[in-house]
Amino acid sequence: MLDPELPRRIAAIAARIQKPQYVKIVSNGSLLTERMARGLLDSGLDKLKLSVQSL
């Protein structure tokens, strides 16, 4: 979540992979901002897993 280019990088990866593969991120979400969340939604990310155990 620290990389401001993450949504752009995910979009590039998502455009190159063939379905049924998917793009997934696992994070504790502590640095997830509204702007980053919207960017991830628009990027083609298929799954975002937030782990509260690591907080």
N, C-alpha and C positions, 0 to 999 in steps of 0.2 A: 504494500500500500504506500510505501515511501516513493516509489517511482512515478512521477507525474505522467510519464509516457506509457504506463501500463495499459490503459485502454487502447491506445494506438497499436501497441505490440500484440495485444490479444486479437484485435481486429485483423492484423496481418496474418497471424497464425490461423485464425478461424477461416480466413479466406482460402488458405492453402490446403487444409486437411479435407479429406473426403469423409462424408457422413457414412456410417453411423458413429464415427469417432466424435468425441466432444472435448471441449475446453473447460477445465475445472481449476479453481483456485481454492486452497485451504489456508485460512488465516485466522488470527484471533480477532481481527477487525478493530483493534484498538485505535488504529490510525485511519479508519475508513471515514471519509468525509462525504457530505451529500454530493459534492461535485464529482468525487471519485466514483461513488455509487452510480450516479447517472451515466458517467462515462463507461463504466463496466456494463451497464444494462444495454447501452447502445453499441458496444464493441462486438457483440456476437458471443459473449461468454455464456456457456450453457449451464454451468453450476458454480455456485459460490457457497462454500461451507465455512461457517464461522464456528470456531471452537471456543467455548467459554471456559473449558478446563485449563487452558493455558494462561488465563488471566490471573 
